[in-house]
Amino acid sequence: MKYAAGLLALCTMSAFAQVPISGTVESKCVITTDTDGVYGNPTPSKLSTGAAAGGVTAVVRFDVVSADYYKARITYPNDFSSSPELLDTVNWSGAVTVGEVSNAEMAAYETAKIEFNNTVEFDLTLAGSTWFKIDSEADYGYDKAFPAGTYNAVVEAECIAK
């Protein structure tokens, strides 16, 4: 009887375990810098990435594997990341446009884009590659020359899951 009670006690005990489950999600949207922008200096008070100003337009490519899950958010500069000391106001302007596309239907991104402040958003509704062109212009003061030196600015490009 004594053994039977001990055996019964062992049978009523339950086992318990916590089993972890983990996973890694990799974005199905990849951003690649295609062309670094370069400022030209067509007049002493202006820096511009425009070809007519001697500059080079920045180009960034978005490669989307899964359609309609992402949006592109591209912000053109409104400040220098590094420059000589500037004692007057810099007035910024810029533009983000659809350049080349891997699917002709992606050209519609241009007319459907949303613009606010210095940011432009595109709904990436199709799988494939889209090249976006980013232009930037900085005007210094009122008829003032930019000081000599190196000027750098940064374009921010994000692929945001919807």
mmCIF file of the C-alpha atoms, coordinates in Angstrom:
data_MODEL
# 
_entry.id   MODEL 
# 
loop_
_atom_site.group_PDB 
_atom_site.id 
_atom_site.type_symbol 
_atom_site.label_atom_id 
_atom_site.label_alt_id 
_atom_site.label_comp_id 
_atom_site.label_asym_id 
_atom_site.label_entity_id 
_atom_site.label_seq_id 
_atom_site.pdbx_PDB_ins_code 
_atom_site.Cartn_x 
_atom_site.Cartn_y 
_atom_site.Cartn_z 
_atom_site.occupancy 
_atom_site.B_iso_or_equiv 
_atom_site.pdbx_formal_charge 
_atom_site.auth_seq_id 
_atom_site.auth_comp_id 
_atom_site.auth_asym_id 
_atom_site.auth_atom_id 
_atom_site.pdbx_PDB_model_num 
ATOM 1   C CA . MET A 1 1   ? 0.000  0.000  0.000   1.00 0.00 ? 1   MET A CA 1 
ATOM 2   C CA . LYS A 1 2   ? 2.839  2.327  0.878   1.00 0.00 ? 2   LYS A CA 1 
ATOM 3   C CA . TYR A 1 3   ? 4.367  1.881  -2.565  1.00 0.00 ? 3   TYR A CA 1 
ATOM 4   C CA . ALA A 1 4   ? 1.040  2.389  -4.280  1.00 0.00 ? 4   ALA A CA 1 
ATOM 5   C CA . ALA A 1 5   ? 0.557  5.818  -2.604  1.00 0.00 ? 5   ALA A CA 1 
ATOM 6   C CA . GLY A 1 6   ? 4.046  6.928  -3.706  1.00 0.00 ? 6   GLY A CA 1 
ATOM 7   C CA . LEU A 1 7   ? 3.415  5.705  -7.235  1.00 0.00 ? 7   LEU A CA 1 
ATOM 8   C CA . LEU A 1 8   ? 0.065  7.514  -7.307  1.00 0.00 ? 8   LEU A CA 1 
ATOM 9   C CA . ALA A 1 9   ? 1.771  10.761 -6.152  1.00 0.00 ? 9   ALA A CA 1 
ATOM 10  C CA . LEU A 1 10  ? 4.307  10.505 -8.994  1.00 0.00 ? 10  LEU A CA 1 
ATOM 11  C CA . CYS A 1 11  ? 1.562  9.953  -11.570 1.00 0.00 ? 11  CYS A CA 1 
ATOM 12  C CA . THR A 1 12  ? -0.360 13.098 -10.580 1.00 0.00 ? 12  THR A CA 1 
ATOM 13  C CA . MET A 1 13  ? 2.622  15.425 -11.014 1.00 0.00 ? 13  MET A CA 1 
ATOM 14  C CA . SER A 1 14  ? 2.639  17.158 -14.389 1.00 0.00 ? 14  SER A CA 1 
ATOM 15  C CA . ALA A 1 15  ? 5.530  18.302 -16.508 1.00 0.00 ? 15  ALA A CA 1 
ATOM 16  C CA . PHE A 1 16  ? 5.880  21.921 -17.581 1.00 0.00 ? 16  PHE A CA 1 
ATOM 17  C CA . ALA A 1 17  ? 8.131  23.517 -20.175 1.00 0.00 ? 17  ALA A CA 1 
ATOM 18  C CA . GLN A 1 18  ? 8.400  26.870 -21.894 1.00 0.00 ? 18  GLN A CA 1 
ATOM 19  C CA . VAL A 1 19  ? 9.491  26.498 -25.497 1.00 0.00 ? 19  VAL A CA 1 
ATOM 20  C CA . PRO A 1 20  ? 10.717 29.685 -27.188 1.00 0.00 ? 20  PRO A CA 1 
ATOM 21  C CA . ILE A 1 21  ? 9.833  30.549 -30.758 1.00 0.00 ? 21  ILE A CA 1 
ATOM 22  C CA . SER A 1 22  ? 11.758 33.250 -32.584 1.00 0.00 ? 22  SER A CA 1 
ATOM 23  C CA . GLY A 1 23  ? 12.040 34.522 -36.083 1.00 0.00 ? 23  GLY A CA 1 
ATOM 24  C CA . THR A 1 24  ? 13.770 37.185 -38.112 1.00 0.00 ? 24  THR A CA 1 
ATOM 25  C CA . VAL A 1 25  ? 12.002 39.417 -40.581 1.00 0.00 ? 25  VAL A CA 1 
ATOM 26  C CA . GLU A 1 26  ? 14.035 40.824 -43.432 1.00 0.00 ? 26  GLU A CA 1 
ATOM 27  C CA . SER A 1 27  ? 12.690 43.752 -45.377 1.00 0.00 ? 27  SER A CA 1 
ATOM 28  C CA . LYS A 1 28  ? 11.452 43.011 -48.866 1.00 0.00 ? 28  LYS A CA 1 
ATOM 29  C CA . CYS A 1 29  ? 12.453 46.566 -49.771 1.00 0.00 ? 29  CYS A CA 1 
ATOM 30  C CA . VAL A 1 30  ? 16.097 47.478 -50.338 1.00 0.00 ? 30  VAL A CA 1 
ATOM 31  C CA . ILE A 1 31  ? 17.492 50.996 -50.796 1.00 0.00 ? 31  ILE A CA 1 
ATOM 32  C CA . THR A 1 32  ? 20.696 51.553 -52.764 1.00 0.00 ? 32  THR A CA 1 
ATOM 33  C CA . THR A 1 33  ? 22.524 54.782 -53.531 1.00 0.00 ? 33  THR A CA 1 
ATOM 34  C CA . ASP A 1 34  ? 22.926 54.860 -57.295 1.00 0.00 ? 34  ASP A CA 1 
ATOM 35  C CA . THR A 1 35  ? 24.529 58.318 -57.695 1.00 0.00 ? 35  THR A CA 1 
ATOM 36  C CA . ASP A 1 36  ? 25.937 60.638 -55.038 1.00 0.00 ? 36  ASP A CA 1 
ATOM 37  C CA . GLY A 1 37  ? 24.817 64.238 -55.451 1.00 0.00 ? 37  GLY A CA 1 
ATOM 38  C CA . VAL A 1 38  ? 27.314 67.020 -56.060 1.00 0.00 ? 38  VAL A CA 1 
ATOM 39  C CA . TYR A 1 39  ? 26.719 70.734 -55.581 1.00 0.00 ? 39  TYR A CA 1 
ATOM 40  C CA . GLY A 1 40  ? 27.679 73.059 -58.388 1.00 0.00 ? 40  GLY A CA 1 
ATOM 41  C CA . ASN A 1 41  ? 28.282 76.758 -57.620 1.00 0.00 ? 41  ASN A CA 1 
ATOM 42  C CA . PRO A 1 42  ? 26.838 78.682 -60.599 1.00 0.00 ? 42  PRO A CA 1 
ATOM 43  C CA . THR A 1 43  ? 26.791 82.008 -58.748 1.00 0.00 ? 43  THR A CA 1 
ATOM 44  C CA . PRO A 1 44  ? 28.587 83.019 -55.543 1.00 0.00 ? 44  PRO A CA 1 
ATOM 45  C CA . SER A 1 45  ? 25.337 82.849 -53.563 1.00 0.00 ? 45  SER A CA 1 
ATOM 46  C CA . LYS A 1 46  ? 23.959 79.537 -54.886 1.00 0.00 ? 46  LYS A CA 1 
ATOM 47  C CA . LEU A 1 47  ? 24.741 75.840 -54.564 1.00 0.00 ? 47  LEU A CA 1 
ATOM 48  C CA . SER A 1 48  ? 22.708 73.474 -56.740 1.00 0.00 ? 48  SER A CA 1 
ATOM 49  C CA . THR A 1 49  ? 22.716 69.836 -57.810 1.00 0.00 ? 49  THR A CA 1 
ATOM 50  C CA . GLY A 1 50  ? 21.165 70.821 -61.155 1.00 0.00 ? 50  GLY A CA 1 
ATOM 51  C CA . ALA A 1 51  ? 23.145 69.950 -64.288 1.00 0.00 ? 51  ALA A CA 1 
ATOM 52  C CA . ALA A 1 52  ? 22.831 73.523 -65.601 1.00 0.00 ? 52  ALA A CA 1 
ATOM 53  C CA . ALA A 1 53  ? 24.537 74.690 -62.394 1.00 0.00 ? 53  ALA A CA 1 
ATOM 54  C CA . GLY A 1 54  ? 27.419 72.236 -62.809 1.00 0.00 ? 54  GLY A CA 1 
ATOM 55  C CA . GLY A 1 55  ? 26.020 69.876 -60.184 1.00 0.00 ? 55  GLY A CA 1 
ATOM 56  C CA . VAL A 1 56  ? 25.029 66.229 -60.146 1.00 0.00 ? 56  VAL A CA 1 
ATOM 57  C CA . THR A 1 57  ? 21.550 65.067 -59.131 1.00 0.00 ? 57  THR A CA 1 
ATOM 58  C CA . ALA A 1 58  ? 21.500 62.394 -56.421 1.00 0.00 ? 58  ALA A CA 1 
ATOM 59  C CA . VAL A 1 59  ? 19.780 59.127 -57.390 1.00 0.00 ? 59  VAL A CA 1 
ATOM 60  C CA . VAL A 1 60  ? 18.543 56.427 -55.034 1.00 0.00 ? 60  VAL A CA 1 
ATOM 61  C CA . ARG A 1 61  ? 17.054 53.065 -56.078 1.00 0.00 ? 61  ARG A CA 1 
ATOM 62  C CA . PHE A 1 62  ? 14.279 51.238 -54.224 1.00 0.00 ? 62  PHE A CA 1 
ATOM 63  C CA . ASP A 1 63  ? 13.996 47.506 -54.988 1.00 0.00 ? 63  ASP A CA 1 
ATOM 64  C CA . VAL A 1 64  ? 10.661 46.075 -53.830 1.00 0.00 ? 64  VAL A CA 1 
ATOM 65  C CA . VAL A 1 65  ? 10.119 42.300 -53.748 1.00 0.00 ? 65  VAL A CA 1 
ATOM 66  C CA . SER A 1 66  ? 6.545  42.316 -52.389 1.00 0.00 ? 66  SER A CA 1 
ATOM 67  C CA . ALA A 1 67  ? 4.136  44.787 -53.978 1.00 0.00 ? 67  ALA A CA 1 
ATOM 68  C CA . ASP A 1 68  ? 1.914  47.142 -51.958 1.00 0.00 ? 68  ASP A CA 1 
ATOM 69  C CA . TYR A 1 69  ? 3.567  46.572 -48.577 1.00 0.00 ? 69  TYR A CA 1 
ATOM 70  C CA . TYR A 1 70  ? 5.917  49.577 -48.488 1.00 0.00 ? 70  TYR A CA 1 
ATOM 71  C CA . LYS A 1 71  ? 6.137  53.293 -49.059 1.00 0.00 ? 71  LYS A CA 1 
ATOM 72  C CA . ALA A 1 72  ? 9.228  55.307 -49.919 1.00 0.00 ? 72  ALA A CA 1 
ATOM 73  C CA . ARG A 1 73  ? 9.900  58.414 -47.853 1.00 0.00 ? 73  ARG A CA 1 
ATOM 74  C CA . ILE A 1 74  ? 12.647 60.656 -49.231 1.00 0.00 ? 74  ILE A CA 1 
ATOM 75  C CA . THR A 1 75  ? 13.737 63.887 -47.564 1.00 0.00 ? 75  THR A CA 1 
ATOM 76  C CA . TYR A 1 76  ? 15.932 66.382 -49.396 1.00 0.00 ? 76  TYR A CA 1 
ATOM 77  C CA . PRO A 1 77  ? 18.317 68.568 -47.347 1.00 0.00 ? 77  PRO A CA 1 
ATOM 78  C CA . ASN A 1 78  ? 17.273 71.679 -45.468 1.00 0.00 ? 78  ASN A CA 1 
ATOM 79  C CA . ASP A 1 79  ? 20.602 72.090 -43.680 1.00 0.00 ? 79  ASP A CA 1 
ATOM 80  C CA . PHE A 1 80  ? 24.257 71.316 -44.270 1.00 0.00 ? 80  PHE A CA 1 
ATOM 81  C CA . SER A 1 81  ? 25.718 68.353 -42.406 1.00 0.00 ? 81  SER A CA 1 
ATOM 82  C CA . SER A 1 82  ? 29.045 70.207 -42.560 1.00 0.00 ? 82  SER A CA 1 
ATOM 83  C CA . SER A 1 83  ? 30.112 73.561 -43.978 1.00 0.00 ? 83  SER A CA 1 
ATOM 84  C CA . PRO A 1 84  ? 32.207 76.599 -43.220 1.00 0.00 ? 84  PRO A CA 1 
ATOM 85  C CA . GLU A 1 85  ? 30.688 78.966 -40.655 1.00 0.00 ? 85  GLU A CA 1 
ATOM 86  C CA . LEU A 1 86  ? 27.640 80.695 -42.125 1.00 0.00 ? 86  LEU A CA 1 
ATOM 87  C CA . LEU A 1 87  ? 26.545 83.999 -40.612 1.00 0.00 ? 87  LEU A CA 1 
ATOM 88  C CA . ASP A 1 88  ? 23.408 84.518 -42.691 1.00 0.00 ? 88  ASP A CA 1 
ATOM 89  C CA . THR A 1 89  ? 20.282 82.555 -43.620 1.00 0.00 ? 89  THR A CA 1 
ATOM 90  C CA . VAL A 1 90  ? 20.359 79.741 -46.162 1.00 0.00 ? 90  VAL A CA 1 
ATOM 91  C CA . ASN A 1 91  ? 17.151 79.307 -48.159 1.00 0.00 ? 91  ASN A CA 1 
ATOM 92  C CA . TRP A 1 92  ? 16.611 75.717 -49.247 1.00 0.00 ? 92  TRP A CA 1 
ATOM 93  C CA . SER A 1 93  ? 14.570 74.178 -52.026 1.00 0.00 ? 93  SER A CA 1 
ATOM 94  C CA . GLY A 1 94  ? 14.537 70.770 -53.631 1.00 0.00 ? 94  GLY A CA 1 
ATOM 95  C CA . ALA A 1 95  ? 12.593 68.164 -55.512 1.00 0.00 ? 95  ALA A CA 1 
ATOM 96  C CA . VAL A 1 96  ? 12.184 64.391 -55.555 1.00 0.00 ? 96  VAL A CA 1 
ATOM 97  C CA . THR A 1 97  ? 10.990 62.842 -58.804 1.00 0.00 ? 97  THR A CA 1 
ATOM 98  C CA . VAL A 1 98  ? 10.571 59.386 -60.284 1.00 0.00 ? 98  VAL A CA 1 
ATOM 99  C CA . GLY A 1 99  ? 13.438 58.683 -62.660 1.00 0.00 ? 99  GLY A CA 1 
ATOM 100 C CA . GLU A 1 100 ? 13.760 55.254 -64.226 1.00 0.00 ? 100 GLU A CA 1 
ATOM 101 C CA . VAL A 1 101 ? 11.412 52.360 -63.481 1.00 0.00 ? 101 VAL A CA 1 
ATOM 102 C CA . SER A 1 102 ? 11.549 48.612 -64.113 1.00 0.00 ? 102 SER A CA 1 
ATOM 103 C CA . ASN A 1 103 ? 7.806  48.508 -64.819 1.00 0.00 ? 103 ASN A CA 1 
ATOM 104 C CA . ALA A 1 104 ? 6.180  51.238 -66.937 1.00 0.00 ? 104 ALA A CA 1 
ATOM 105 C CA . GLU A 1 105 ? 3.182  51.346 -64.574 1.00 0.00 ? 105 GLU A CA 1 
ATOM 106 C CA . MET A 1 106 ? 5.492  52.704 -61.837 1.00 0.00 ? 106 MET A CA 1 
ATOM 107 C CA . ALA A 1 107 ? 5.591  56.037 -63.662 1.00 0.00 ? 107 ALA A CA 1 
ATOM 108 C CA . ALA A 1 108 ? 2.228  56.708 -61.949 1.00 0.00 ? 108 ALA A CA 1 
ATOM 109 C CA . TYR A 1 109 ? 4.117  57.061 -58.660 1.00 0.00 ? 109 TYR A CA 1 
ATOM 110 C CA . GLU A 1 110 ? 5.042  60.588 -59.771 1.00 0.00 ? 110 GLU A CA 1 
ATOM 111 C CA . THR A 1 111 ? 1.457  61.839 -59.985 1.00 0.00 ? 111 THR A CA 1 
ATOM 112 C CA . ALA A 1 112 ? 0.381  60.065 -56.780 1.00 0.00 ? 112 ALA A CA 1 
ATOM 113 C CA . LYS A 1 113 ? 3.244  61.309 -54.589 1.00 0.00 ? 113 LYS A CA 1 
ATOM 114 C CA . ILE A 1 114 ? 2.570  63.190 -51.358 1.00 0.00 ? 114 ILE A CA 1 
ATOM 115 C CA . GLU A 1 115 ? 4.765  66.205 -50.549 1.00 0.00 ? 115 GLU A CA 1 
ATOM 116 C CA . PHE A 1 116 ? 5.158  67.964 -47.202 1.00 0.00 ? 116 PHE A CA 1 
ATOM 117 C CA . ASN A 1 117 ? 7.921  70.242 -45.933 1.00 0.00 ? 117 ASN A CA 1 
ATOM 118 C CA . ASN A 1 118 ? 11.063 68.839 -47.575 1.00 0.00 ? 118 ASN A CA 1 
ATOM 119 C CA . THR A 1 119 ? 9.755  65.255 -47.630 1.00 0.00 ? 119 THR A CA 1 
ATOM 120 C CA . VAL A 1 120 ? 8.115  63.277 -50.432 1.00 0.00 ? 120 VAL A CA 1 
ATOM 121 C CA . GLU A 1 121 ? 6.313  59.934 -50.039 1.00 0.00 ? 121 GLU A CA 1 
ATOM 122 C CA . PHE A 1 122 ? 5.560  57.378 -52.729 1.00 0.00 ? 122 PHE A CA 1 
ATOM 123 C CA . ASP A 1 123 ? 3.259  54.375 -52.292 1.00 0.00 ? 123 ASP A CA 1 
ATOM 124 C CA . LEU A 1 124 ? 5.237  51.451 -53.722 1.00 0.00 ? 124 LEU A CA 1 
ATOM 125 C CA . THR A 1 125 ? 2.319  49.457 -55.128 1.00 0.00 ? 125 THR A CA 1 
ATOM 126 C CA . LEU A 1 126 ? 4.301  47.332 -57.594 1.00 0.00 ? 126 LEU A CA 1 
ATOM 127 C CA . ALA A 1 127 ? 7.211  44.937 -57.266 1.00 0.00 ? 127 ALA A CA 1 
ATOM 128 C CA . GLY A 1 128 ? 10.395 45.963 -59.041 1.00 0.00 ? 128 GLY A CA 1 
ATOM 129 C CA . SER A 1 129 ? 12.928 48.798 -59.053 1.00 0.00 ? 129 SER A CA 1 
ATOM 130 C CA . THR A 1 130 ? 12.345 52.544 -59.017 1.00 0.00 ? 130 THR A CA 1 
ATOM 131 C CA . TRP A 1 131 ? 15.085 55.153 -59.307 1.00 0.00 ? 131 TRP A CA 1 
ATOM 132 C CA . PHE A 1 132 ? 14.268 58.450 -57.582 1.00 0.00 ? 132 PHE A CA 1 
ATOM 133 C CA . LYS A 1 133 ? 16.113 61.664 -58.476 1.00 0.00 ? 133 LYS A CA 1 
ATOM 134 C CA . ILE A 1 134 ? 16.768 64.153 -55.697 1.00 0.00 ? 134 ILE A CA 1 
ATOM 135 C CA . ASP A 1 135 ? 17.683 67.765 -56.447 1.00 0.00 ? 135 ASP A CA 1 
ATOM 136 C CA . SER A 1 136 ? 18.775 70.277 -53.834 1.00 0.00 ? 136 SER A CA 1 
ATOM 137 C CA . GLU A 1 137 ? 19.459 73.999 -53.969 1.00 0.00 ? 137 GLU A CA 1 
ATOM 138 C CA . ALA A 1 138 ? 20.786 76.370 -51.316 1.00 0.00 ? 138 ALA A CA 1 
ATOM 139 C CA . ASP A 1 139 ? 20.696 80.177 -51.676 1.00 0.00 ? 139 ASP A CA 1 
ATOM 140 C CA . TYR A 1 140 ? 22.765 82.212 -49.234 1.00 0.00 ? 140 TYR A CA 1 
ATOM 141 C CA . GLY A 1 141 ? 21.523 85.442 -47.723 1.00 0.00 ? 141 GLY A CA 1 
ATOM 142 C CA . TYR A 1 142 ? 20.655 88.329 -49.987 1.00 0.00 ? 142 TYR A CA 1 
ATOM 143 C CA . ASP A 1 143 ? 23.353 88.736 -52.633 1.00 0.00 ? 143 ASP A CA 1 
ATOM 144 C CA . LYS A 1 144 ? 25.992 87.236 -50.333 1.00 0.00 ? 144 LYS A CA 1 
ATOM 145 C CA . ALA A 1 145 ? 28.695 84.848 -51.432 1.00 0.00 ? 145 ALA A CA 1 
ATOM 146 C CA . PHE A 1 146 ? 29.081 81.465 -49.771 1.00 0.00 ? 146 PHE A CA 1 
ATOM 147 C CA . PRO A 1 147 ? 32.400 81.329 -47.877 1.00 0.00 ? 147 PRO A CA 1 
ATOM 148 C CA . ALA A 1 148 ? 35.044 79.165 -49.523 1.00 0.00 ? 148 ALA A CA 1 
ATOM 149 C CA . GLY A 1 149 ? 35.147 75.584 -48.299 1.00 0.00 ? 149 GLY A CA 1 
ATOM 150 C CA . THR A 1 150 ? 33.484 72.201 -48.542 1.00 0.00 ? 150 THR A CA 1 
ATOM 151 C CA . TYR A 1 151 ? 29.723 71.887 -48.176 1.00 0.00 ? 151 TYR A CA 1 
ATOM 152 C CA . ASN A 1 152 ? 27.983 68.587 -47.402 1.00 0.00 ? 152 ASN A CA 1 
ATOM 153 C CA . ALA A 1 153 ? 24.306 67.747 -47.047 1.00 0.00 ? 153 ALA A CA 1 
ATOM 154 C CA . VAL A 1 154 ? 22.420 64.477 -46.649 1.00 0.00 ? 154 VAL A CA 1 
ATOM 155 C CA . VAL A 1 155 ? 19.371 63.004 -48.365 1.00 0.00 ? 155 VAL A CA 1 
ATOM 156 C CA . GLU A 1 156 ? 17.372 60.652 -46.137 1.00 0.00 ? 156 GLU A CA 1 
ATOM 157 C CA . ALA A 1 157 ? 15.703 57.704 -47.858 1.00 0.00 ? 157 ALA A CA 1 
ATOM 158 C CA . GLU A 1 158 ? 13.480 55.293 -45.920 1.00 0.00 ? 158 GLU A CA 1 
ATOM 159 C CA . CYS A 1 159 ? 11.403 52.294 -46.902 1.00 0.00 ? 159 CYS A CA 1 
ATOM 160 C CA . ILE A 1 160 ? 8.496  52.112 -44.476 1.00 0.00 ? 160 ILE A CA 1 
ATOM 161 C CA . ALA A 1 161 ? 6.325  49.039 -44.007 1.00 0.00 ? 161 ALA A CA 1 
ATOM 162 C CA . LYS A 1 162 ? 2.612  49.875 -44.372 1.00 0.00 ? 162 LYS A CA 1 
# 
